[in-house]
Amino acid sequence: MKVVLSAVIAPIAVMMVPLAVLAEVKTQVVEYKHGNTVLEGYLAYDDAVQGKRPGVLVVHEWTGLGDYVKRRAEQLAKLGYVAFAIDMYGKGIRPTNPKDAAAQATIYRSNRRLMRDRANAGLAVLQQNSLTDPNRIAAICYCFGGGTVLELARSGAPVVGVVSFHGNLDTPNPADARNIKGKVLVLHGASNPYVPPAQVQAFEKEMTDAGVDWQLISYGGVVHSFTNPDAGNDKSKGAAYDAAADKRSFAAMRQFFAEIFGRSPRPQIRTSDGSVHYQGGRRRVVLKKVASTKLPIQK
């Protein structure tokens, strides 16, 4: 896959004044295939980071690859990772109501082999990207995607870690947990009606019996979809945004990444004016889209 890069040349600073660098988080639509199914993913990376870096696979909610997951990919790129939001459903399949979303999600939840293979096709795209360190790849997910990355791990995929945000934990093949090669972090709303205590307990037993290095953080009084502001704030519906849980879970993910990846690709401190200090310099992050790319079929 060819990735378009652009450079910004800054004036040379005098004496010991830090150099001002204008960096860009670039985004790119990537078309690829799984069998005969055309898929359309979303790549994000920061061109200020030099050389290969850890990759993060991002799996969408039951409504398909949309703005929310794209923002999460951009957020990861700002941390210095190369992020690839995969497409589980197919190009142009983006459900707009719960009935259609449930129908699409059910196709994959009822066929875990298809779910695993489709996720692995997206993983292959990230592995082949020239910016990715193929030995340091993790996968994260939200809701429907939460169950997907766990199935990806159960398939034996070469990922060093997976993070599930308010995802399903069940599987028809619990013995496959022995195939998991990396560490597992589950970020769970304790009052999520779609993942009852019995499912949580079964997951904990599955992971323990397989000898997996796993963690589960449960946020009290929090329901489903707690990281997504579009979920609203009515917890009685079973899904609602929770700002505190969103912040805490993101921090838990970053700590997990530090554990599995080591030092951040780009240490940073954000200031009130929107700039970021790092490695003795200052930069501003902007977004820029680059041309789409088509990739060959992934069998």
C-alpha positions in Angstrom: 0.0 0.0 0.0 1.3 3.4 -0.9 1.0 6.1 1.6 1.3 9.8 0.6 3.5 11.8 2.8 4.1 15.6 2.8 6.7 17.6 4.6 6.7 21.1 6.1 10.0 22.8 6.3 10.2 25.2 9.2 12.6 28.1 9.5 15.9 27.4 11.2 15.8 28.6 14.7 18.7 30.7 16.1 20.8 29.9 19.1 19.1 27.2 21.3 15.4 28.2 20.7 13.3 25.0 20.1 12.4 24.4 16.5 8.7 24.9 15.6 7.4 21.9 13.6 4.0 21.8 11.8 3.0 18.1 11.8 -0.1 16.6 10.3 -2.4 13.7 11.3 -3.2 12.4 7.9 -6.2 10.3 7.1 -6.8 8.0 4.2 -9.7 5.9 2.9 -8.3 2.4 2.1 -10.3 0.0 -0.1 -9.5 -3.7 0.3 -11.2 -7.0 -0.1 -12.1 -10.1 1.9 -12.9 -12.8 -0.7 -15.3 -11.1 -3.1 -16.5 -8.5 -0.6 -15.2 -5.0 -1.1 -14.4 -3.2 2.2 -13.5 0.4 2.9 -11.3 1.1 5.9 -9.9 4.3 7.4 -6.2 4.9 8.1 -4.8 7.6 10.3 -1.2 8.5 11.2 1.0 11.4 12.3 3.8 12.3 9.9 5.9 13.8 12.7 6.7 10.3 13.9 9.7 8.9 12.3 10.1 5.3 11.2 7.9 2.3 12.0 5.6 2.5 15.0 3.0 0.4 16.8 -0.2 -0.2 15.0 -3.7 -0.2 16.4 -6.6 -1.9 14.7 -10.0 -0.3 15.5 -13.3 -2.1 15.1 -16.5 -0.2 14.8 -19.9 -0.4 16.6 -22.9 -2.2 15.2 -23.7 0.8 13.0 -20.6 0.2 10.9 -17.6 2.3 10.2 -18.7 5.9 10.9 -17.6 9.3 12.3 -17.2 8.1 15.9 -14.7 5.4 15.1 -12.9 7.6 12.6 -12.4 10.2 15.4 -11.0 7.4 17.6 -8.6 6.4 14.9 -7.4 10.1 14.6 -7.1 10.3 18.4 -4.8 7.3 18.3 -2.7 8.8 15.5 -2.2 11.9 17.6 -0.7 9.6 20.3 1.9 8.5 17.7 0.3 5.2 16.6 -0.7 4.2 13.1 -4.4 3.4 13.4 -6.6 1.5 10.9 -10.4 1.4 11.4 -11.5 -1.7 9.6 -14.8 -2.3 7.8 -16.6 -5.4 9.0 -19.8 -5.0 6.9 -18.7 -4.0 3.4 -18.3 -0.8 1.4 -21.4 1.4 1.7 -23.1 -0.8 4.3 -23.7 1.6 7.2 -27.0 0.9 9.1 -28.9 4.0 10.2 -31.4 2.5 12.6 -31.3 -0.2 15.3 -33.2 -2.8 13.3 -30.8 -2.7 10.4 -27.8 -2.5 12.7 -28.9 -5.6 14.6 -29.5 -7.5 11.4 -25.9 -6.7 10.2 -24.3 -7.5 13.6 -26.3 -10.8 13.8 -24.7 -12.0 10.5 -21.3 -12.0 12.2 -22.3 -12.9 15.7 -24.0 -16.0 14.4 -21.0 -16.9 12.3 -17.9 -16.5 14.4 -15.6 -18.0 11.7 -16.8 -15.2 9.3 -16.3 -12.6 12.0 -12.8 -13.8 12.7 -11.8 -14.0 9.0 -13.2 -10.5 8.2 -11.3 -9.0 11.1 -8.1 -10.8 10.1 -8.5 -9.3 6.6 -8.3 -5.9 8.1 -5.4 -6.9 10.3 -3.5 -7.9 7.2 -3.9 -4.4 5.8 -2.4 -2.8 8.9 0.4 -5.4 9.0 1.4 -4.5 5.4 1.4 -0.8 5.9 5.0 0.6 5.6 4.6 2.6 8.8 3.6 -0.3 11.0 5.9 -2.3 13.2 4.2 -5.7 12.5 5.5 -7.1 15.8 3.7 -4.4 17.8 0.0 -4.4 16.9 -3.0 -4.2 19.2 -6.7 -4.1 18.5 -9.4 -2.1 20.2 -13.1 -2.0 19.7 -16.5 -0.6 20.8 -19.8 -2.4 21.3 -20.2 -4.9 18.4 -16.5 -4.4 17.8 -15.7 -5.3 21.4 -16.8 -8.9 20.8 -15.0 -8.9 17.4 -11.5 -8.2 18.8 -11.9 -10.9 21.4 -12.8 -13.3 18.6 -9.8 -12.0 16.7 -7.6 -12.8 19.6 -9.3 -16.3 20.0 -8.4 -17.0 16.4 -4.7 -16.9 17.3 -4.0 -13.6 15.5 -0.6 -12.1 16.1 -1.6 -9.2 18.2 0.2 -8.2 21.4 -3.0 -7.0 23.1 -6.7 -6.3 22.7 -8.9 -3.8 24.4 -12.7 -4.1 24.5 -14.8 -1.1 25.3 -18.4 -2.0 26.4 -18.3 -5.1 24.2 -19.9 -8.5 24.3 -17.8 -11.1 26.1 -19.6 -14.3 25.1 -18.3 -16.9 22.6 -19.6 -20.3 21.4 -16.0 -21.5 21.4 -14.5 -20.8 24.9 -11.8 -23.4 24.4 -10.3 -21.2 21.7 -9.0 -18.8 24.3 -5.9 -21.1 24.5 -5.0 -19.6 21.1 -4.7 -16.0 22.5 -1.2 -14.8 22.0 -1.4 -11.3 23.7 -2.8 -9.6 26.7 -6.5 -8.8 27.2 -8.1 -5.7 28.7 -11.9 -5.4 29.0 -13.4 -2.0 30.0 -17.0 -2.8 31.1 -20.0 -0.9 32.4 -21.1 -2.7 35.5 -24.8 -1.9 34.8 -24.7 -2.9 31.1 -27.9 -4.8 30.5 -26.5 -6.4 27.4 -23.6 -8.0 29.2 -25.1 -9.5 32.4 -23.1 -10.8 35.3 -23.3 -14.4 34.1 -21.6 -13.5 30.9 -18.9 -11.7 32.7 -18.3 -14.6 35.0 -18.2 -17.0 32.1 -15.6 -14.8 30.4 -13.4 -14.6 33.5 -13.5 -18.4 33.8 -12.7 -18.8 30.1 -9.6 -16.5 30.3 -8.4 -18.0 33.6 -8.8 -21.6 32.4 -6.7 -20.7 29.3 -4.0 -19.0 31.3 -4.5 -15.7 29.5 -3.0 -12.5 30.9 -6.3 -10.6 31.3 -7.8 -7.6 33.1 -11.4 -6.5 33.5 -12.2 -3.1 34.8 -15.9 -2.6 35.8 -17.3 0.9 36.1 -20.0 1.2 38.7 -23.4 2.5 37.6 -22.3 2.7 34.0 -24.3 1.2 31.1 -23.6 0.3 27.5 -22.0 2.7 25.0 -20.4 4.8 27.8 -17.6 6.2 25.5 -19.9 7.6 22.9 -21.5 11.1 23.4 -24.0 10.3 20.7 -25.5 7.7 23.1 -27.2 10.4 25.1 -27.5 10.5 28.9 -30.6 8.4 29.7 -29.3 5.4 31.4 -32.8 3.9 31.6 -32.4 3.0 28.0 -29.5 0.7 28.7 -27.0 2.8 26.7 -25.7 6.2 27.7 -22.6 8.3 27.6 -20.6 8.6 30.9 -17.9 11.2 30.7 -16.0 9.9 33.8 -16.0 6.3 32.5 -15.0 7.6 29.1 -12.0 9.4 30.5 -11.0 6.6 32.9 -11.3 3.9 30.3 -9.1 5.9 27.8 -6.5 6.3 30.5 -6.6 2.6 31.2 -6.1 1.9 27.5 -3.1 4.2 27.4 -1.5 2.5 30.4 -2.1 -0.9 28.8 -0.4 0.3 25.6 2.6 1.5 27.6 2.8 -2.0 29.1 2.6 -3.9 25.8 4.3 -1.4 23.5 6.8 0.3 25.8 7.5 4.1 25.5 5.0 6.1 23.5 6.1 6.8 19.9 5.8 10.5 20.7 5.8 11.7 24.3 3.7 14.8 24.6 2.2 17.4 26.9 -0.7 19.4 25.5 -0.9 23.1 26.4 -4.0 25.4 26.8 -3.3 27.0 23.4 -3.8 23.7 21.6 -0.2 23.0 20.9 1.8 20.0 22.0 5.3 20.0 23.6 7.4 17.0 22.9 11.1 16.1 22.8 12.2 19.7 23.4 10.1 21.1 20.5 6.6 22.4 19.8 4.1 21.3 17.2 0.5 21.7 16.3 -1.6 18.8 15.1 -3.9 19.3 12.0 -5.9 16.8 10.0 -5.3 16.3 6.3 -7.0 13.7 4.0 -4.9 12.0 1.3 -6.0 9.9 -1.7 -7.8 6.6 -1.4 -5.9 3.4 -1.9 -7.1 0.1 -3.2 -5.5 -3.1 -2.0 -5.5 -6.7 -3.4 -7.8 -9.4 -2.2 -7.2 -10.8 1.2 -8.1 -14.5 1.2 
